[in-house]
């Protein structure tokens, strides 16, 4: 089940999950958490299984567009469909026309496998290729 976890922003499990989706240094984790705390347009959603948080997705919505800022699944729950599931539930809930994410080489195949179109952004940082991932949702007829 997809739930808002903005009120649980300082729970250890939320901090752990944010750490998997950003540089794992404390300053980066705290900056990411502050973005959700201080920005009304930023949403932090969790996917629960049997009452336990197994994944999170952090995003900003601007009209019909959603930009995924953070996406993480606990290591022991990876390869079980939770990443795909949290994106699917977010799309069902928010009904955006376009979903975008920027990621690195480590996660780009995940987005590609979920159905995103992937574009290289080149080396945004020395030695690190970044990718823009775009998913256009289909309108129901």
Contact map, one row per residue, 1 for C-alpha under 8 A:
111000000000000000000000000000000000000000000111100000000000000000000000000000000000000000000000000000000000000000000000000000000000000000000
111100000000000000000000000000000000000000001111000000000000000000000000000000000000010011000000000000000000000000000000000000000000000000000
111110000000000000000000000000000000000000001111000000000000000000000000000000000000000000000000000000000000000000000000000000000000000000000
011111100000000000000000000000000000000000111100000000000000000000000000000000000000000000000000000000000000000000000000000000000000000000000
001111111000000000000000000000000000000000011100000000000000000000000000000000000000000000000000000000000000000000000000000000000000000000000
000111111000000000000000000000000001100000111000000000000000000000000000000000000000000000000000000000000000000000000000000000000000000000000
000111111000000000000000000000000000000000000000000000000000000000000000000000000000000000000000000000000000000000000000000000000000000000000
000011111110010000000000000000000000000000000000000000000000000000000000000000000000000000000000000000000000000000000000000000000000000000000
000011111110011000000000000000001000100000000000000000000000000000000000000000000000000000000000000000000000000000000000000000000000000000000
000000011111011000000000000000000000000000000000000000000000000000000000000000000000000000000000000000000000000000000000000000000000000000000
000000011111111000000000000000000000000000000000000000000000000000000000000000000000000000000000000000000000000000000000000000000000000000000
000000000111111100000000000000000000000000000000000000000000000000000000000000000000000000000000000000000000000000000000000000000000000000000
000000000011111110000000000000000000000000000000000010000000000000000000000000000000000000000000000000000000000000000000000000000000000000000
000000011111111111000000000000000000000000000000000000010000000000000000000000000000000000000000000000000000000000000000000000000000000000000
000000001111111111100000000010001000000000000000000000000000000000000000000000000000000000000000000000000000000000000000000000000000000000000
000000000001111111110000000000000000000000000000000000000000000000000000000000000000000000000000000000000000000000000000000000000000000000000
000000000000111111111000000000000000000000000000000000110000000000000001110000000000000000000000000000000000000000000000000000000000000000000
000000000000011111111100000010011000000000000000000000010000000000000111000000000000000000000000000000000000000000000000000000000000000000000
000000000000001111111111100110000000000000000000000000000000000000000000000000000000000000000000000000000000000000000000000000000000000000000
000000000000000111111111000000000000000000000000000000000000000000000001100000000000000000000000000000000000000000000000000000000000000000000
000000000000000011111111000000000000000000000000000000000000000000000111000000000000000000000000000000000000000000000000000000000000000000000
000000000000000001111111000110000000000000000000000000000000000000000100000000000000000000000000000000000000000000000000000000000000000000000
000000000000000000111111100110000000000000000000000000000000000000000000000000000000000000000000000000000000000000000000000000000000000000000
000000000000000000111111110110000000000000000000000000000000000000000000000000000000000000000000000000000000000000000000000000000000000000000
000000000000000000100011111110000000000000000000000000000000000000000000000000000000000000000000000000000000000000000000000000000000000000000
000000000000000000000001111111000000000000000000000000000000000000000000000000000000000000000000000000000000000000000000000000000000000000000
000000000000000000000000111111100000000000000000000000000000000000000000000000000000000000000000000000000000000000000000000000000000000000000
000000000000000000100111111111110000000000000000000000000000000000000000000000000000000000000000000000000000000000000000000000000000000000000
000000000000001001100111111111111000000000000000000000000000000000000000000000000000000000000000000000000000000000000000000000000000000000000
000000000000000000000000011111111100000000000000000000000000000000000000000000000000000000000000000000000000000000000000000000000000000000000
000000000000000000000000001111111110000000000000000000000000000000000000000000000000000000000000000000000000000000000000000000000000000000000
000000000000000001000000000111111111000000000000000000000000000000000000000000000000000000000000000000000000000000000000000000000000000000000
000000001000001001000000000011111111100000000000000000000000000000000000000000000000000000000000000000000000000000000000000000000000000000000
000000000000000000000000000001111111110000000000000000000000000000000000000000000000000000000000000000000000000000000000000000000000000000000
000000000000000000000000000000111111111001000000000000000000000000000000000000000000000000000000000000000000000000000000000000000000000000000
000001000000000000000000000000011111111101110000000000000100000000000000000000000000000000000000000000000000000000000000000000000000000000000
000001001000000000000000000000001111111100000000000000000000000000000000000000000000000000000000000000000000000000000000000000000000000000000
000000000000000000000000000000000111111100000000000000000000000000000000000000000000000000000000000000000000000000000000000000000000000000000
000000000000000000000000000000000011111111000000000000000000000000000000000000000000000000000000000000000000000000000000000000000000000000000
000000000000000000000000000000000001111111100000000000000000000000000000000000000000000000000000000000000000000000000000000000000000000000000
000000000000000000000000000000000000001111100000000000000001110000000000000000000000000000000000000000000000000000000000000000000000000000000
000000000000000000000000000000000011001111110000000000000111100000000000000000000000000000000000000000000000000000000000000000000000000000000
000101000000000000000000000000000001000111111000000000000111000000000000000000000000000000000000000000000000000000000000000000000000000000000
000111000000000000000000000000000001000001111100000000011110000000000000000000000000000000000000000000000000000000000000000000000000000000000
011111000000000000000000000000000000000000111110000000011100000000000000000000000000000000000000000000000000000000000000000000000000000000000
111110000000000000000000000000000000000000011111000011111000000000000000000000000000010000000000000000000000000000000000000000000000000000000
111000000000000000000000000000000000000000001111100011110000000000000000000000000100010000000000000000000000000000000000000000000000000000000
111000000000000000000000000000000000000000000111111111100000000000000000000000000000000000000000000000000000000000000000000000000000000000000
100000000000000000000000000000000000000000000011111111000000000000000000000000000000000000000000000000000000000000000000000000000000000000000
000000000000000000000000000000000000000000000001111100000000000000000000000000000000000000000000000000000000000000000000000000000000000000000
000000000000000000000000000000000000000000000001111110000000000000000000000000000000000000000000000000000000000000000000000000000000000000000
000000000000000000000000000000000000000000000001111111000000000000000000000000000000000000000000000000000000000000000000000000000000000000000
000000000000100000000000000000000000000000000111101111110000000000000000000000000000000000000000000000000000000000000000000000000000000000000
000000000000000000000000000000000000000000000111100111110000000000000000110010000100000000000000000000000000000000000000000000000000000000000
000000000000000010000000000000000000000000000111000011111000000000000011110000000110010000000000000000000000000000000000000000000000000000000
000000000000010011000000000000000000000000011110000011111100000000000111100000000000010000000000000000000000000000000000000000000000000000000
000000000000000000000000000000000000000000011100000000111110000000011111000000000000011000000000000000000000000000000000000000000000000000000
000000000000000000000000000000000001000001111000000000011111000000011110000000000000000000000000000000000000000000000000000000000000000000000
000000000000000000000000000000000000000001110000000000001111100001111100000000000000000000000000000000000000000000000000000000000000000000000
000000000000000000000000000000000000000011100000000000000111110001111000000000000000000000000000000000000000000000000000000000000000000000000
000000000000000000000000000000000000000011000000000000000011111111100000000000000000000000000000000000000000000000000000000000000000000000000
000000000000000000000000000000000000000010000000000000000001111111000000000000000000000000000000000000000000000000000000000000000000000000000
000000000000000000000000000000000000000000000000000000000000111111000000000000000000000000000001000000000000000000000000000000000000000000000
000000000000000000000000000000000000000000000000000000000000111111000000000000000000000000000011110000000000000000000000000000000000000000000
000000000000000000000000000000000000000000000000000000000000111111100000000000000000000000000001111100000000000000000000000000000000000000000
000000000000000000000000000000000000000000000000000000000011111111110000000000000000000000000001011100000000000000000000000000000000000000000
000000000000000000000000000000000000000000000000000000000011100011111000000000000000000000000000001110000000000000000000000000000000000000000
000000000000000000000000000000000000000000000000000000001111000001111110000000000000000000000000001111000000000000000000000000000000000000000
000000000000000000000000000000000000000000000000000000001111000000111110000000000000000000000000000011000000000000000000000000000000000000000
000000000000000001001100000000000000000000000000000000011110000000011111000000000000000000000000000000000000000000000000000000000000000000000
000000000000000001001000000000000000000000000000000000111100000000011111100000000010000000000000000000000000000000000000000000000000000000000
000000000000000011011000000000000000000000000000000000111000000000000111110000000010000000000000000000000000000000000000000000000000000000000
000000000000000010010000000000000000000000000000000001110000000000000011111011000110000000000000000000000000000000000000000000000000000000000
000000000000000010000000000000000000000000000000000001100000000000000001111111000000000000000000000000000000000000000000000000000000000000000
000000000000000000000000000000000000000000000000000000000000000000000000111111000000000000000000000000000000000000000000000000000000000000000
000000000000000000000000000000000000000000000000000000000000000000000000011111000000000000000000000000000000000000000000000000000000000000000
000000000000000000000000000000000000000000000000000001000000000000000000111111110100000000000000000000000000000000000000000000000000000000000
000000000000000000000000000000000000000000000000000000000000000000000000111111111110000000000000000000000000000000000000000000000000000000000
000000000000000000000000000000000000000000000000000000000000000000000000000011111100000000000000000000000000000000000000000000000000000000000
000000000000000000000000000000000000000000000000000000000000000000000000000011111100000000000000000000000000000000000000000000000000000000000
000000000000000000000000000000000000000000000000000000000000000000000000000001111111100000000000000000000000000000000000000000000000000000000
000000000000000000000000000000000000000000000010000001100000000000000000100011111111110000000000000000000000000000000000000000000000000000000
000000000000000000000000000000000000000000000000000000100000000000000011100001001111111000000000000000000000000000000000000000000000000000000
000000000000000000000000000000000000000000000000000000000000000000000000000000001111111100000000000000000000000001000000000000000000000000000
000000000000000000000000000000000000000000000000000000000000000000000000000000001111111110000000000000000000000000000000000000000000000000000
010000000000000000000000000000000000000000000110000000111000000000000000000000000111111111000000000000000000000000000000000000000000000000000
000000000000000000000000000000000000000000000000000000001000000000000000000000000011111111100000000000000000000000000000000000000000000000000
000000000000000000000000000000000000000000000000000000000000000000000000000000000001111111110000000000000000000000000000000000000000000000000
010000000000000000000000000000000000000000000000000000000000000000000000000000000000111111111000000000000000000000000000000000000000000000000
010000000000000000000000000000000000000000000000000000000000000000000000000000000000011111111110000000000000000000000000000000000000000000000
000000000000000000000000000000000000000000000000000000000000000000000000000000000000001111111111000000000000000000000000000000000000000000000
000000000000000000000000000000000000000000000000000000000000000000000000000000000000000111111110000000000000000000000000000000000000000000000
000000000000000000000000000000000000000000000000000000000000000000000000000000000000000011111110000000000000000000000000000000000000000000000
000000000000000000000000000000000000000000000000000000000000000000000000000000000000000001111111000000000000000000000000000000000000000000000
000000000000000000000000000000000000000000000000000000000000000100000000000000000000000001111111100000000000000000000000000000000000000000000
000000000000000000000000000000000000000000000000000000000000001111000000000000000000000000100111111000000000000000000000000000000000000010000
000000000000000000000000000000000000000000000000000000000000000110000000000000000000000000000011111000000000000000000000000000000000000111100
000000000000000000000000000000000000000000000000000000000000000111000000000000000000000000000001111100000000000000000000000000000000011110000
000000000000000000000000000000000000000000000000000000000000000011110000000000000000000000000001111110000000000000000000000000000000011110000
000000000000000000000000000000000000000000000000000000000000000011110000000000000000000000000000011111000000000000000000000000000001111000000
000000000000000000000000000000000000000000000000000000000000000000111000000000000000000000000000001111100000000000000000000000000001110000000
000000000000000000000000000000000000000000000000000000000000000000011000000000000000000000000000000111110000000000000000000000000111100000000
000000000000000000000000000000000000000000000000000000000000000000000000000000000000000000000000000011111111000000000000000000000111100000000
000000000000000000000000000000000000000000000000000000000000000000000000000000000000000000000000000001111111000000000000000000011110000000000
000000000000000000000000000000000000000000000000000000000000000000000000000000000000000000000000000000111111100000000000000000001110000000000
000000000000000000000000000000000000000000000000000000000000000000000000000000000000000000000000000000111111100000000000000000000000000000000
000000000000000000000000000000000000000000000000000000000000000000000000000000000000000000000000000000111111111000000000000000000000000000000
000000000000000000000000000000000000000000000000000000000000000000000000000000000000000000000000000000111111111100000100000000000010100000000
000000000000000000000000000000000000000000000000000000000000000000000000000000000000000000000000000000001111111110000000000000000000000000000
000000000000000000000000000000000000000000000000000000000000000000000000000000000000000000000000000000000011111111000000000000000000000000000
000000000000000000000000000000000000000000000000000000000000000000000000000000000000000000000000000000000011111111111100000000000000100000000
000000000000000000000000000000000000000000000000000000000000000000000000000000000000000000000000000000000001111111111100000000000000100000000
000000000000000000000000000000000000000000000000000000000000000000000000000000000000000000000000000000000000111111110000000000000000000000000
000000000000000000000000000000000000000000000000000000000000000000000000000000000001000000000000000000000000011111110000000000000000000000000
000000000000000000000000000000000000000000000000000000000000000000000000000000000000000000000000000000000000001111111000000000000000001000000
000000000000000000000000000000000000000000000000000000000000000000000000000000000000000000000000000000000000001111111100000000000000111100000
000000000000000000000000000000000000000000000000000000000000000000000000000000000000000000000000000000000000001100111110000000000000111000000
000000000000000000000000000000000000000000000000000000000000000000000000000000000000000000000000000000000001001100011111000000000011110000000
000000000000000000000000000000000000000000000000000000000000000000000000000000000000000000000000000000000000000000001111100000000011100000000
000000000000000000000000000000000000000000000000000000000000000000000000000000000000000000000000000000000000000000000111110000001111000000000
000000000000000000000000000000000000000000000000000000000000000000000000000000000000000000000000000000000000000000000011111100001111000000000
000000000000000000000000000000000000000000000000000000000000000000000000000000000000000000000000000000000000000000000001111100011110000000000
000000000000000000000000000000000000000000000000000000000000000000000000000000000000000000000000000000000000000000000000111111111100000000000
000000000000000000000000000000000000000000000000000000000000000000000000000000000000000000000000000000000000000000000000111111011100000000000
000000000000000000000000000000000000000000000000000000000000000000000000000000000000000000000000000000000000000000000000001111111000000000000
000000000000000000000000000000000000000000000000000000000000000000000000000000000000000000000000000000000000000000000000001111110000000000000
000000000000000000000000000000000000000000000000000000000000000000000000000000000000000000000000000000000000000000000000001011111000000000000
000000000000000000000000000000000000000000000000000000000000000000000000000000000000000000000000000000010000000000000000011111111100000000000
000000000000000000000000000000000000000000000000000000000000000000000000000000000000000000000000000000011000000000000001111110111110000000000
000000000000000000000000000000000000000000000000000000000000000000000000000000000000000000000000000001111000000000000001111100011111000000000
000000000000000000000000000000000000000000000000000000000000000000000000000000000000000000000000000001111001000000000111110000001111100000000
000000000000000000000000000000000000000000000000000000000000000000000000000000000000000000000000000111100000000000000111100000000111110000000
000000000000000000000000000000000000000000000000000000000000000000000000000000000000000000000000000111100001001100011110000000000011111000000
000000000000000000000000000000000000000000000000000000000000000000000000000000000000000000000000011110000000000000011100000000000001111100000
000000000000000000000000000000000000000000000000000000000000000000000000000000000000000000000000011100000000000000111000000000000000111110000
000000000000000000000000000000000000000000000000000000000000000000000000000000000000000000000000111000000000000000010000000000000000011111000
000000000000000000000000000000000000000000000000000000000000000000000000000000000000000000000001111000000000000000000000000000000000001111100
000000000000000000000000000000000000000000000000000000000000000000000000000000000000000000000000100000000000000000000000000000000000000111110
000000000000000000000000000000000000000000000000000000000000000000000000000000000000000000000000100000000000000000000000000000000000000011111
000000000000000000000000000000000000000000000000000000000000000000000000000000000000000000000000000000000000000000000000000000000000000001111
000000000000000000000000000000000000000000000000000000000000000000000000000000000000000000000000000000000000000000000000000000000000000000111
